[in-house]
Amino acid sequence: MDIDEDTIDLRSDTVTAPSDEMREAAATAEVGDDVYRDDPTVNELERRAAESVGAEAALYVPSGTMANQIAVHVHTEPGEELLLERESHIYRWELAGASKLSGAQTRTVDAGERCVPTPDEVREGLVSEDLHRPGTGLLSLENTHNYRGGVAVPVEGIAAAADIARDAGVPVHLDGARLFNAAVALGVDASEIVDPVDSVTFCLSKGLGAPVGSVLAGDEAFVEEARRVRKLFGGGMRQAGMIAAPGLLALENVDRLADDHANAERLAAGLDALDGVHAPAPDTNIVVAHTDEAGIPAADLVEACKAAGVGCVEFDDHTTRFTTHLDVDADDVAEAVDRIEETVAELSA
């Protein structure tokens, strides 16, 4: 998508530009070779990141996808099953990495609007190793749930599912790409969401606004093995302090996520008021607009919005995603709604 200064880019919260403060931090960061663990800025980021989610240790990695795939690789043995929600990011958007990179067979559960499997669904999905079956090596959960519309899954839902798996000796990973959005929406500390699981990922380059990077956290033994797998996957970085420094500042952006949530509520209300458009009130910063009633395919809406200067992405045949972030304010949202209203009217004519 060609972006100009008049475009209101709601494709994702990954499109944010680093602040001047972040650029300055990158330019002046103290650095070293991170593969040798002598980059002080990365070391400080990992320390503070672990602290922010109540984990023993953390590892800085280039992307959320790499972080998730490292977790799968560490927790499972080739041939074991990975149990996860049918619309989860790991299953839907990561190029079958679990099977390609770790030899893990996936088994899905359709949790629907709950976004997290019930204890009974987890219990039914777990497979014991025997002569004919590989056994479940990992349960993966997601919070917030991206495809379901940025749903903030309650702590008790995560805990209930995780408890069944852990009682069966199966580790639990949490894809928390937007973990802090969930924490802010639920009014809890991120550590409460993470407490029931064995490992967690979260992104610095989404709602927190850093230009690059994600974090994988867990206990010290897990992170030590994850560090080796990061190297295996090509994620060993050298003077990475230059990109870690903005990440330190990103960790200070947690509280302002509430602004993104408020803007998403405004956006959803504006879209839901349009003829033939249904946009449920969001939990966090992701708005999904359904246009099947209007007979407008999502692909057509995305292209028409692009021409009108609004960035969005196709999620399904008649479902389009709009995401608020720190580079979008209430005035931008109001203008976006006006542009989309004209676009929908033209497409419906």
C-alpha positions in Angstrom: 0.0 0.0 0.0 1.3 3.4 -1.0 1.2 5.6 2.1 1.1 9.4 2.0 0.7 11.9 4.8 -3.1 12.1 4.2 -3.6 8.4 4.7 -5.1 7.2 8.0 -3.4 3.9 8.3 -5.5 1.4 10.3 -4.0 -1.8 8.8 -2.2 -2.7 12.0 -0.6 -1.4 15.1 2.7 -2.5 13.5 2.7 0.5 11.2 3.6 3.0 13.8 6.7 5.1 13.3 9.3 5.3 16.1 9.2 8.5 18.1 12.0 11.1 18.0 12.9 9.9 21.5 13.2 6.3 20.2 15.3 7.4 17.3 17.6 9.3 19.6 17.8 6.3 21.9 18.8 4.1 19.0 21.5 6.5 17.8 23.1 6.7 21.2 22.6 3.2 22.6 25.5 1.4 24.2 26.0 -1.8 22.3 28.0 -5.0 22.2 27.7 -8.4 20.5 24.5 -9.9 21.8 25.3 -13.5 20.7 28.2 -13.2 23.2 25.7 -11.6 25.6 27.7 -8.5 26.0 25.2 -5.9 24.6 24.2 -4.0 27.8 21.1 -2.5 26.2 19.7 -5.8 25.2 20.5 -7.3 28.6 18.6 -4.4 30.3 15.7 -4.9 27.9 15.5 -8.6 28.7 15.7 -7.9 32.4 12.9 -5.4 32.4 10.8 -7.4 30.0 10.9 -10.4 32.2 10.1 -8.2 35.2 7.1 -6.7 33.4 5.4 -10.1 33.0 6.7 -11.7 36.3 9.0 -14.2 34.5 12.4 -15.4 35.6 14.1 -14.6 32.3 13.4 -13.2 28.8 14.9 -13.3 25.3 14.8 -10.5 22.7 14.0 -11.8 19.2 13.4 -10.1 15.9 9.6 -10.9 15.6 6.6 -12.4 17.3 6.4 -15.2 14.8 10.0 -16.2 15.6 9.3 -16.0 19.3 6.2 -18.3 19.0 8.1 -20.8 16.8 11.1 -20.9 19.2 8.6 -21.7 22.0 7.1 -24.6 20.0 10.5 -25.9 19.2 11.7 -25.9 22.8 8.5 -27.3 24.3 8.0 -30.2 21.8 9.7 -33.1 20.3 9.3 -33.9 16.5 6.1 -35.8 15.9 4.3 -34.6 19.1 1.0 -32.7 18.8 0.5 -29.0 19.3 -3.0 -28.3 20.6 -4.3 -24.8 19.8 -7.3 -22.8 18.9 -8.5 -23.1 15.3 -8.1 -19.4 14.5 -5.0 -18.8 16.5 -2.1 -16.8 15.0 0.3 -19.7 15.2 -2.0 -21.9 13.3 -3.5 -19.4 10.8 -0.7 -16.9 10.1 2.7 -18.5 10.6 3.2 -20.5 7.4 2.8 -23.9 9.1 6.0 -23.1 11.0 5.2 -25.6 13.8 5.3 -28.5 11.3 8.1 -27.2 9.1 10.5 -26.1 11.8 9.7 -28.4 14.7 7.9 -31.4 13.2 4.9 -30.8 15.4 1.5 -32.1 14.3 -1.3 -29.6 15.0 -4.6 -30.4 16.6 -7.2 -27.6 16.7 -10.0 -26.7 19.0 -12.8 -24.3 17.9 -13.3 -22.1 20.9 -15.5 -19.6 19.0 -16.2 -16.3 20.7 -14.6 -17.5 24.0 -11.3 -17.6 22.2 -9.9 -20.0 24.7 -10.8 -23.7 25.0 -12.8 -24.8 28.0 -11.2 -27.3 30.4 -13.4 -30.1 28.9 -12.2 -29.1 25.4 -8.6 -29.2 26.5 -9.1 -32.5 28.2 -10.7 -34.0 25.1 -7.9 -32.6 22.8 -5.0 -33.9 24.8 -3.5 -37.1 23.4 -1.5 -39.6 25.4 1.5 -41.2 23.8 1.1 -44.8 22.9 2.1 -47.3 20.2 -0.1 -45.5 17.6 -0.2 -41.9 18.8 2.5 -39.3 19.3 1.1 -37.6 22.4 0.5 -33.9 23.1 3.7 -31.9 23.5 2.2 -28.4 24.0 -1.0 -26.4 24.5 -0.9 -22.9 23.0 -3.3 -20.1 24.0 -3.6 -16.6 22.7 -4.4 -13.3 24.4 -5.5 -10.9 23.0 -7.0 -13.1 20.2 -6.2 -11.4 17.0 -8.5 -13.0 14.5 -11.5 -13.0 16.8 -11.3 -9.2 17.0 -8.7 -8.4 19.7 -10.7 -10.2 22.4 -9.1 -9.8 25.9 -9.4 -13.3 27.3 -10.2 -13.2 31.1 -7.5 -14.5 33.4 -9.7 -17.3 34.7 -10.2 -18.6 31.1 -6.5 -18.8 30.6 -5.9 -20.4 34.0 -8.7 -23.0 33.6 -7.4 -24.2 30.2 -3.8 -24.2 31.4 -4.4 -26.1 34.6 -5.8 -29.1 32.7 -2.8 -29.3 30.4 -0.3 -28.8 33.2 -2.0 -31.4 35.4 -1.5 -33.8 32.4 2.2 -32.9 32.2 1.8 -30.8 29.1 3.5 -27.4 29.0 1.5 -24.3 28.1 2.6 -21.4 25.8 0.8 -18.1 25.6 1.0 -16.1 22.4 0.6 -12.7 24.0 1.6 -10.5 21.0 -0.8 -7.9 22.4 -0.6 -9.1 26.0 -0.5 -5.6 27.5 -3.7 -4.7 25.6 -5.4 -7.5 27.3 -4.0 -6.5 30.7 -5.2 -2.9 30.3 -8.6 -3.9 29.1 -9.0 -6.4 31.9 -7.6 -4.1 34.5 -5.0 -6.6 35.7 -1.3 -6.8 35.8 0.2 -8.7 32.9 1.9 -11.1 35.3 -1.6 -12.3 36.4 -2.4 -13.4 32.8 1.0 -15.0 32.5 1.2 -16.8 35.8 -0.7 -20.0 34.7 1.5 -20.6 31.7 5.1 -21.8 31.1 6.1 -19.3 28.4 4.8 -16.2 26.8 5.6 -14.0 23.9 4.8 -10.3 23.5 5.5 -7.8 20.8 7.2 -4.4 21.3 6.5 -3.4 17.8 2.7 -3.4 18.0 0.7 -1.3 20.4 3.9 -0.3 22.3 5.3 1.4 19.3 8.9 0.1 19.0 10.2 -0.2 15.4 11.2 -3.9 15.7 11.3 -6.8 18.1 9.5 -9.1 20.4 10.1 -10.9 23.7 9.9 -14.5 24.7 9.8 -15.1 28.5 9.7 -18.1 30.8 11.9 -19.7 33.5 15.7 -19.6 33.2 16.1 -23.1 31.8 13.5 -22.5 29.1 15.1 -19.2 28.1 18.6 -20.8 27.9 17.3 -23.4 25.5 15.3 -20.7 23.6 18.6 -18.8 23.1 20.1 -21.8 21.3 17.0 -22.2 19.2 17.0 -18.5 18.3 20.5 -19.0 16.9 19.3 -22.1 15.0 16.5 -20.1 13.4 18.9 -17.3 12.4 17.8 -14.9 15.1 21.2 -14.3 16.8 21.9 -10.6 16.5 25.1 -8.6 17.1 25.0 -5.0 18.1 21.3 -5.2 18.7 21.2 -2.5 21.3 20.4 -0.1 18.6 17.0 -1.7 18.1 16.6 -2.7 21.8 16.9 0.8 23.0 13.5 1.8 21.5 12.1 -1.3 23.0 13.0 -0.1 26.5 11.0 3.1 25.8 8.2 1.0 24.4 7.8 -0.7 27.7 6.8 2.7 29.1 3.8 2.9 26.7 1.6 0.3 28.4 -0.8 2.7 30.1 -1.5 4.7 27.0 -3.0 1.6 25.3 -6.2 2.7 26.9 -6.3 5.6 24.4 -6.1 3.1 21.5 -9.0 1.1 23.1 -11.1 4.3 23.4 -10.4 5.2 19.8 -11.3 1.7 18.7 -14.7 2.0 20.5 -15.3 5.3 18.6 -14.4 3.7 15.3 -16.6 0.6 15.9 -19.5 2.8 16.8 -19.1 4.9 13.7 -18.8 1.9 11.4 -21.7 0.0 13.1 -24.0 3.0 12.3 -23.4 2.6 8.6 -26.1 0.8 6.5 -25.2 -2.8 6.0 -22.1 -2.8 8.3 -21.9 -4.6 11.6 -18.9 -3.7 13.8 -19.1 -5.2 17.3 -17.8 -3.1 20.2 -14.1 -4.1 20.7 -12.4 -5.2 23.8 -9.1 -3.6 22.8 -7.7 -1.9 19.7 -8.9 -4.2 16.9 -12.2 -3.5 15.1 -13.7 -6.0 12.8 -16.4 -4.8 10.3 -18.7 -7.3 8.7 -20.2 -6.3 5.4 -22.1 -9.4 4.2 -25.5 -7.6 4.8 -24.3 -4.8 2.5 -23.1 -7.3 0.0 -19.7 -5.8 -0.1 -16.7 -8.3 -0.2 -13.9 -7.4 2.1 -11.4 -7.3 -0.8 -13.5 -4.6 -2.5 -13.8 -2.6 0.7 -10.1 -2.7 1.3 -9.3 -1.4 -2.2 -11.9 1.3 -2.0 -10.8 2.4 1.4 -7.2 2.5 0.1 -8.3 4.9 -2.7 -10.1 7.0 0.0 -6.9 7.2 2.1 -7.8 4.7 4.8 -5.7 1.6 5.4 -7.3 -1.7 6.5 -6.9 -5.4 5.8 -9.1 -8.2 4.6 -9.8 -10.8 7.3 -12.4 -13.0 5.7 -14.8 -12.9 2.7 -16.9 -10.1 4.2 -14.8 -9.2 7.3 -12.3 -6.3 7.4 -10.0 -5.4 10.2 -9.2 -1.9 11.4 -6.6 -1.4 14.1 -6.0 1.7 16.2 -2.6 2.7 17.5 -0.4 5.5 18.9 -0.2 7.3 15.6 -4.0 7.6 15.4 -6.0 10.0 17.5 -9.7 10.7 17.9 -9.8 13.2 15.0 -8.2 10.7 12.7 -10.9 8.2 13.7 -13.7 10.6 13.0 -12.2 11.4 9.6 -11.7 7.7 8.8 -15.4 7.0 9.6 -16.4 9.8 7.2 -14.3 8.4 4.4 -15.5 4.9 5.0 -19.1 6.0 5.0 -18.7 7.6 1.6 -16.9 4.4 0.4 -19.6 2.1 1.7 -22.3 4.3 0.0 -20.5 4.1 -3.3 -20.0 0.4 -3.1 -23.6 -0.2 -2.2 -25.0 2.0 -5.0 
